[in-house]
Amino acid sequence: MRAFVFIGLVMLLAGCMTPPSVTESLGPAAKKLAPIAESPQVASLFKGTFDVLNFTVAESGEHFYLVHAGDRIDVKGGKFGGADLDVVITQAQVDAISRLAADGTLDDRDAFDIMRILFSPIARAFLSGSFLSNTIILRMAGVEDLIHITFWSEGRADTSSVTLMHTGGKWNAVDGLEGRPKRVFRLNPTETSEYMRRVHTTRKSVNPVVWINFVNWYLHWRDRVSIAATTS
């Protein structure tokens, strides 16, 4: 049954129309992120997780998009018509990413910190625009409506966390842990990028077999990296 739910999403995505692209000059947020996005460490960690992402800065309305070019990520002003997702990012998140390169260098740890910062807005964009906003389909697909995710990296004491909540027919992703979760994930850099790559590959396909395979993979992956929380 879960597989057929995902097949329905494939058909929905196949019928979506592509909006036109809009070209703009680079704004201040895009200029801040450009040197970081173009670093080989960031390009390597995000390889296979997206083709094009549109971003809008919540406070200013600035638009820019990221294009993954294999060995680098290009930053361009405006909105790309065929982007994977339209992501709303805050100025605080832009500044947090910018501070990671304040010393003039970026390493693999910094790259994972960037992924952790971006996970909430990207997850919100993906879930808000998908069939997973439907409560009935959520139950059929076996997706819990309150999820805690903690990101960790070996050799580091610090962690960061995200809460995914589905209420009133809408998904929200907030930094930190809120509420009583129904499932708890703990993800390291490999597990985080593995999930993002699988989602990206599956979203691009209109082949029902690809979506069936994703369902099967997700259920096994979920059991490996998470636990179902007790409700008592």
VOBA-1610 file (N, C-alpha, C; in pm, whole numbers, padded with zeros to 5 digits, always signed):
BEGIN
Met+00082-00120+00000Met+00000+00000+00000Met+00086+00125+00000Arg+00196+00127+00081Arg+00283+00243+00086Arg+00343+00273-00050Ala+00377+00168-00121Ala+00438+00188-00253Ala+00341+00259-00347Phe+00212+00222-00343Phe+00114+00283-00432Phe+00093+00431-00398Val+00107+00466-00269Val+00097+00606-00230Val+00207+00688-00299Phe+00328+00637-00299Phe+00439+00707-00361Phe+00422+00714-00513Ile+00364+00610-00573Ile+00339+00612-00718Ile+00245+00728-00751Gly+00145+00752-00665Gly+00054+00863-00688Gly+00127+00996-00691Leu+00226+01012-00606Leu+00304+01135-00605Leu+00381+01151-00735Val+00433+01042-00788Val+00506+01048-00915Val+00418+01109-01023Met+00295+01063-01032Met+00206+01113-01136Met+00173+01260-01114Leu+00162+01301-00987Leu+00134+01440-00956Leu+00250+01528-01001Leu+00372+01488-00968Leu+00490+01566-01004Leu+00507+01574-01155Ala+00472+01466-01224Ala+00490+01463-01369Ala+00403+01567-01438Gly+00292+01604-01375Gly+00202+01698-01439Gly+00224+01842-01399Cys+00323+01869-01314Cys+00349+02005-01269Cys+00409+02089-01382Met+00368+02216-01391Met+00422+02306-01492Met+00543+02379-01436Thr+00641+02405-01522Thr+00763+02474-01481Thr+00744+02624-01495Pro+00761+02702-01387Pro+00748+02848-01397Pro+00868+02907-01469Pro+00856+03030-01522Pro+00968+03092-01592Pro+01081+03131-01496Ser+01203+03137-01549Ser+01317+03182-01469Ser+01319+03334-01465Val+01375+03388-01356Val+01389+03533-01339Val+01534+03562-01304Thr+01597+03653-01380Thr+01736+03687-01356Thr+01746+03818-01279Glu+01827+03819-01172Glu+01850+03938-01091Glu+01999+03947-01060Ser+02045+04065-01020Ser+02183+04078-00976Ser+02198+04016-00838Leu+02320+03976-00804Leu+02344+03916-00673Leu+02321+04017-00562Gly+02240+03976-00463Gly+02216+04060-00347Gly+02319+04034-00238Pro+02307+04101-00125Pro+02406+04087-00017Pro+02416+03946+00041Ala+02304+03876+00056Ala+02308+03741+00111Ala+02379+03646+00014Ala+02346+03656-00114Ala+02410+03571-00213Ala+02560+03596-00220Lys+02600+03723-00210Lys+02742+03757-00213Lys+02815+03699-00091Lys+02746+03696+00023Lys+02805+03638+00144Lys+02829+03488+00128Leu+02733+03421+00062Leu+02738+03275+00053Leu+02821+03225-00063Ala+02843+03308-00164Ala+02911+03262-00285Ala+03047+03198-00260Pro+03138+03260-00184Pro+03269+03199-00163Pro+03261+03065-00090Ile+03160+03051-00003Ile+03145+02927+00073Ile+03087+02819-00016Ala+02982+02852-00090Ala+02916+02753-00176Ala+03011+02698-00280Glu+03105+02780-00326Glu+03195+02738-00433Glu+03314+02656-00384Ser+03325+02635-00251Ser+03438+02559-00196Ser+03424+02411-00231Pro+03534+02340-00255Pro+03526+02198-00292Pro+03469+02110-00181Gln+03492+02147-00054Gln+03438+02066+00056Gln+03286+02067+00057Val+03228+02184+00038Val+03081+02196+00036Val+03024+02126-00087Ala+03089+02146-00202Ala+03043+02082-00325Ala+03045+01930-00312Ser+03148+01877-00247Ser+03161+01732-00230Ser+03051+01676-00140Leu+03026+01742-00027Leu+02925+01691+00067Leu+02786+01695+00007Phe+02755+01799-00072Phe+02622+01815-00129Phe+02608+01749-00266Lys+02713+01685-00315Lys+02707+01624-00448Lys+02597+01518-00453Gly+02511+01528-00553Gly+02403+01432-00567Gly+02280+01460-00484Thr+02281+01572-00405Thr+02166+01603-00321Thr+02072+01704-00386Phe+02120+01777-00487Phe+02033+01868-00561Phe+02100+01907-00693Asp+02017+01955-00785Asp+02067+02014-00910Asp+02062+02166-00899Val+01942+02217-00868Val+01923+02362-00851Val+01828+02385-00734Leu+01865+02476-00645Leu+01779+02515-00533Leu+01755+02665-00539Asn+01628+02707-00537Asn+01594+02848-00523Asn+01591+02887-00376Phe+01642+03005-00345Phe+01637+03056-00208Phe+01575+03194-00207Thr+01493+03220-00104Thr+01440+03353-00076Thr+01476+03388+00067Val+01539+03504+00088Val+01571+03549+00224Val+01445+03609+00284Ala+01400+03553+00396Ala+01269+03587+00452Ala+01256+03736+00480Glu+01357+03796+00539Glu+01345+03935+00584Glu+01351+04036+00469Ser+01435+04010+00370Ser+01458+04108+00263Ser+01386+04076+00133Gly+01347+03949+00114Gly+01286+03909-00012Gly+01387+03886-00123Glu+01515+03889-00090Glu+01620+03865-00190Glu+01608+03724-00246His+01625+03711-00379His+01618+03581-00445His+01755+03545-00504Phe+01794+03419-00484Phe+01912+03366-00550Phe+01896+03215-00560Tyr+01979+03154-00645Tyr+01970+03008-00655Tyr+02109+02947-00667Leu+02117+02822-00623Leu+02242+02746-00625Leu+02233+02639-00733Val+02338+02629-00813Val+02347+02529-00918Val+02465+02438-00888His+02440+02308-00866His+02550+02216-00839His+02615+02176-00971Ala+02743+02215-00984Ala+02815+02191-01109Ala+02918+02079-01096Gly+02901+01994-00997Gly+02991+01879-00980Gly+03104+01907-00884Asp+03202+01987-00925Asp+03315+02017-00838Asp+03299+02150-00767Arg+03188+02219-00792Arg+03162+02347-00727Arg+03011+02373-00729Ile+02968+02472-00650Ile+02829+02516-00650Ile+02827+02662-00691Asp+02759+02692-00801Asp+02750+02829-00850Asp+02632+02900-00786Val+02653+03028-00750Val+02548+03111-00692Val+02505+03215-00795Lys+02375+03220-00825Lys+02323+03312-00927Lys+02205+03389-00870Gly+02190+03513-00915Gly+02080+03596-00869Gly+01950+03565-00941Gly+01837+03577-00870Gly+01706+03553-00930Gly+01646+03420-00891Lys+01556+03368-00974Lys+01488+03241-00948Lys+01496+03154-01073Phe+01526+03027-01054Phe+01536+02933-01165Phe+01404+02860-01181Gly+01351+02859-01304Gly+01218+02802-01327Gly+01207+02653-01299Gly+01315+02578-01322Gly+01308+02433-01303Gly+01380+02385-01180Ala+01380+02466-01073Ala+01452+02430-00950Ala+01391+02309-00881Asp+01474+02237-00808Asp+01425+02123-00731Asp+01326+02168-00623Leu+01362+02276-00552Leu+01280+02326-00443Leu+01291+02477-00433Asp+01189+02541-00376Asp+01194+02683-00340Asp+01206+02692-00188Val+01322+02736-00142Val+01357+02732-00001Val+01358+02873+00057Val+01291+02891+00171Val+01295+03018+00243Val+01402+03007+00352Ile+01496+03101+00351Ile+01607+03100+00446Ile+01606+03233+00522Thr+01645+03231+00648Thr+01648+03354+00727Thr+01785+03420+00717Gln+01789+03548+00749Gln+01917+03620+00750Gln+02009+03561+00856Ala+01952+03515+00967Ala+02033+03453+01073Ala+02102+03328+01021Gln+02034+03250+00938Gln+02096+03130+00881Gln+02205+03166+00781Val+02181+03271+00703Val+02286+03320+00611Val+02409+03361+00690Asp+02389+03437+00798Asp+02500+03484+00880Asp+02573+03369+00948Ala+02498+03267+00993Ala+02560+03152+01059Ala+02651+03077+00963Ile+02607+03062+00838Ile+02690+02995+00738Ile+02813+03080+00706Ser+02793+03209+00696Ser+02903+03299+00663Ser+03012+03296+00771Arg+02971+03285+00898Arg+03069+03283+01008Arg+03160+03160+01004Leu+03113+03052+00942Leu+03194+02931+00936Leu+03322+02952+00855Ala+03319+03049+00765Ala+03436+03077+00682Ala+03508+03205+00725Ala+03479+03251+00847Ala+03537+03377+00893Ala+03689+03371+00902Asp+03744+03250+00926Asp+03890+03237+00938Asp+03957+03216+00802Gly+03877+03220+00695Gly+03934+03207+00561Gly+03950+03064+00513Thr+03909+02967+00594Thr+03922+02826+00554Thr+03791+02753+00579Leu+03772+02645+00505Leu+03657+02557+00523Leu+03706+02413+00520Asp+03664+02332+00617Asp+03699+02191+00616Asp+03572+02107+00613Asp+03589+01975+00623Asp+03472+01886+00615Asp+03376+01908+00731Arg+03428+01945+00848Arg+03341+01973+00963Arg+03254+02095+00935Asp+03315+02198+00876Asp+03237+02316+00841Asp+03130+02283+00738Ala+03165+02198+00642Ala+03069+02160+00538Ala+02948+02091+00599Phe+02971+02003+00698Phe+02859+01936+00763Phe+02776+02035+00845Asp+02842+02134+00906Asp+02768+02237+00979Asp+02675+02313+00884Ile+02721+02338+00762Ile+02637+02406+00664Ile+02516+02320+00631Met+02537+02189+00614Met+02426+02099+00586Met+02327+02098+00702Arg+02379+02102+00826Arg+02290+02103+00942Arg+02206+02231+00946Ile+02267+02344+00913Ile+02194+02471+00914Ile+02085+02472+00808Leu+02116+02418+00692Leu+02021+02422+00580Leu+01915+02313+00586Phe+01933+02212+00674Phe+01840+02099+00674Phe+01697+02146+00706Ser+01681+02233+00805Ser+01546+02277+00843Ser+01473+02347+00728Pro+01532+02453+00668Pro+01457+02518+00559Pro+01435+02429+00438Ile+01532+02341+00406Ile+01514+02251+00292Ile+01405+02148+00322Ala+01406+02093+00444Ala+01302+01996+00483Ala+01165+02060+00480Arg+01154+02184+00527Arg+01026+02254+00527Arg+00975+02271+00384Ala+01065+02308+00293Ala+01025+02328+00153Ala+00980+02196+00090Phe+01053+02089+00117Phe+01018+01959+00058Phe+00885+01907+00111Leu+00867+01911+00242Leu+00747+01855+00302Leu+00623+01940+00273Ser+00640+02072+00271Ser+00525+02161+00249Ser+00467+02145+00109Gly+00552+02115+00013Gly+00504+02106-00124Gly+00477+01965-00170Ser+00481+01869-00080Ser+00466+01730-00121Ser+00334+01671-00074Phe+00308+01552-00122Phe+00186+01481-00084Phe+00189+01441+00063Leu+00304+01454+00129Leu+00314+01418+00270Leu+00246+01519+00361Ser+00182+01622+00303Ser+00101+01713+00383Ser-00036+01653+00413Asn-00072+01547+00343Asn-00202+01483+00361Asn-00196+01383+00476Thr-00281+01405+00578Thr-00277+01322+00699Thr-00304+01176+00669Ile-00399+01147+00583Ile-00432+01007+00551Ile-00314+00939+00484Ile-00252+01010+00389Ile-00137+00952+00319Ile-00021+00933+00415Leu-00005+01024+00510Leu+00100+01008+00611Leu+00087+00874+00683Arg-00036+00842+00724Arg-00057+00716+00795Arg-00030+00598+00703Met-00077+00606+00579Met-00058+00495+00486Met+00090+00473+00452Ala+00166+00583+00448Ala+00308+00573+00415Ala+00393+00542+00538Gly+00333+00542+00656Gly+00407+00510+00777Gly+00497+00621+00824Val+00462+00746+00793Val+00543+00861+00834Val+00482+00922+00960Glu+00561+00933+01066Glu+00513+00991+01191Glu+00495+01142+01176Asp+00407+01200+01258Asp+00377+01343+01244Asp+00454+01431+01341Leu+00538+01373+01425Leu+00626+01452+01511Leu+00758+01377+01525Ile+00863+01434+01468Ile+00992+01366+01456Ile+01104+01454+01510His+01190+01395+01591His+01311+01463+01637His+01431+01410+01558Ile+01517+01502+01512Ile+01638+01464+01440Ile+01756+01534+01507Thr+01856+01456+01547Thr+01978+01512+01603Thr+02094+01478+01511Phe+02173+01580+01475Phe+02288+01561+01388Phe+02414+01556+01475Trp+02497+01457+01450Trp+02620+01443+01528Trp+02734+01402+01435Ser+02854+01425+01483Ser+02972+01389+01406Ser+03076+01330+01500Glu+03138+01221+01460Glu+03235+01152+01545Glu+03350+01245+01583Gly+03384+01242+01712Gly+03493+01324+01761Gly+03451+01464+01802Arg+03322+01494+01791Arg+03273+01627+01829Arg+03170+01612+01940Ala+03181+01700+02039Ala+03088+01696+02150Ala+02957+01767+02118Asp+02962+01865+02027Asp+02843+01943+01997Asp+02752+01871+01899Thr+02624+01894+01914Thr+02523+01841+01823Thr+02425+01953+01791Ser+02342+01929+01691Ser+02231+02021+01663Ser+02108+01937+01633Ser+01991+01996+01657Ser+01868+01919+01644Ser+01761+01995+01569Val+01669+01919+01509Val+01557+01974+01434Val+01431+01895+01471Thr+01320+01965+01481Thr+01190+01899+01502Thr+01104+01917+01378Leu+01052+01807+01325Leu+00956+01810+01215Leu+00817+01782+01273Met+00724+01875+01251Met+00590+01862+01307Met+00485+01878+01198His+00386+01790+01200His+00274+01801+01105His+00149+01832+01184Thr+00099+01956+01170Thr-00022+01997+01241Thr-00109+02079+01147Gly-00239+02060+01157Gly-00332+02136+01075Gly-00312+02119+00926Gly-00265+02001+00886Gly-00244+01975+00744Gly-00117+02035+00688Lys-00030+02090+00773Lys+00094+02151+00727Lys+00213+02100+00807Trp+00327+02092+00738Trp+00453+02056+00801Trp+00528+02182+00843Asn+00598+02172+00955Asn+00687+02279+00996Asn+00816+02216+01046Ala+00926+02284+01021Ala+01057+02238+01068Ala+01117+02349+01152Val+01147+02318+01278Val+01201+02419+01368Val+01331+02368+01428Asp+01423+02458+01452Asp+01548+02422+01515Asp+01523+02387+01661Gly+01594+02285+01712Gly+01577+02240+01849Gly+01475+02128+01859Leu+01456+02079+01980Leu+01364+01968+02005Leu+01240+02019+02077Glu+01124+01996+02016Glu+00998+02040+02074Glu+00898+01925+02075Gly+00814+01922+02178Gly+00707+01824+02186Gly+00756+01684+02219Arg+00662+01591+02223Arg+00692+01451+02249Arg+00697+01376+02116Pro+00815+01333+02073Pro+00827+01275+01939Pro+00770+01135+01929Lys+00732+01097+01808Lys+00690+00960+01781Lys+00804+00879+01720Arg+00908+00951+01670Arg+01029+00885+01621Arg+01147+00978+01643Val+01262+00916+01677Val+01383+00992+01706Val+01495+00943+01614Phe+01552+01035+01537Phe+01664+01004+01448Phe+01793+01062+01505Arg+01904+00990+01484Arg+02038+01042+01509Arg+02119+01018+01382Leu+02159+01128+01316Leu+02222+01118+01185Leu+02363+01178+01186Asn+02459+01100+01133Asn+02594+01150+01114Asn+02606+01205+00971Pro+02720+01262+00932Pro+02731+01320+00797Pro+02699+01222+00685Thr+02746+01098+00696Thr+02722+00999+00591Thr+02574+00968+00578Glu+02507+00948+00692Glu+02364+00914+00691Glu+02278+01031+00641Thr+02318+01153+00677Thr+02243+01271+00634Thr+02252+01288+00483Ser+02373+01283+00428Ser+02390+01300+00284Ser+02331+01183+00207Glu+02335+01062+00265Glu+02276+00945+00200Glu+02125+00965+00182Tyr+02058+01014+00285Tyr+01914+01037+00277Tyr+01884+01146+00173Met+01958+01255+00175Met+01932+01366+00083Met+01955+01323-00062Arg+02055+01238-00085Arg+02081+01190-00222Arg+01968+01099-00269Arg+01921+01012-00181Arg+01811+00922-00220Arg+01684+01000-00251Val+01653+01099-00169Val+01534+01181-00193Val+01545+01254-00326His+01664+01310-00351His+01683+01386-00475His+01667+01296-00598Thr+01731+01180-00596Thr+01723+01088-00709Thr+01579+01044-00733Thr+01507+01017-00626Thr+01370+00968-00638Thr+01276+01078-00688Arg+01293+01200-00636Arg+01207+01311-00677Arg+01216+01338-00827Lys+01332+01313-00886Lys+01351+01343-01028Lys+01287+01239-01120Ser+01249+01124-01065Ser+01203+01013-01148Ser+01051+01008-01158Val+01001+00968-01275Val+00858+00941-01291Val+00835+00791-01311Asn+00936+00714-01278Asn+00927+00568-01289Asn+00875+00511-01157Pro+00757+00449-01157Pro+00702+00394-01033Pro+00795+00297-00961Val+00877+00224-01037Val+00969+00128-00975Val+01069+00200-00886Val+01114+00318-00931Val+01210+00395-00852Val+01148+00435-00719Trp+01021+00474-00721Trp+00954+00514-00597Trp+00927+00395-00505Ile+00895+00281-00563Ile+00876+00160-00482Ile+01008+00123-00413Asn+01117+00133-00488Asn+01248+00103-00431Asn+01284+00202-00320Phe+01243+00328-00337Phe+01271+00427-00233Phe+01196+00394-00105Val+01069+00354-00118Val+00992+00317+00001Val+01061+00204+00076Asn+01100+00101+00004Asn+01166-00013+00067Asn+01297+00028+00132Trp+01375+00112+00059Trp+01502+00158+00116Trp+01478+00241+00240Tyr+01381+00334+00236Tyr+01357+00423+00348Tyr+01320+00347+00475Leu+01235+00247+00462Leu+01193+00173+00580Leu+01312+00102+00646His+01402+00046+00565His+01521-00019+00622His+01616+00086+00680Trp+01637+00196+00609Trp+01726+00303+00656Trp+01672+00363+00785Arg+01541+00387+00790Arg+01479+00445+00909Arg+01501+00357+01031Asp+01487+00227+01015Asp+01505+00136+01128Asp+01651+00132+01173Arg+01742+00165+01083Arg+01885+00163+01116Arg+01929+00288+01190Val+01868+00402+01162Val+01919+00528+01216Val+01821+00594+01314Ser+01712+00525+01349Ser+01614+00587+01438Ser+01547+00482+01525Ile+01472+00533+01623Ile+01392+00445+01707Ile+01252+00505+01717Ala+01153+00418+01729Ala+01017+00464+01754Ala+01006+00502+01901Ala+00963+00625+01929Ala+00956+00671+02066Ala+00832+00614+02135Thr+00842+00589+02263Thr+00728+00539+02340Thr+00630+00651+02363Thr+00503+00619+02367Thr+00399+00718+02388Thr+00347+00721+02530Ser+00400+00635+02613Ser+00350+00632+02753Ser+00410+00744+02835
//
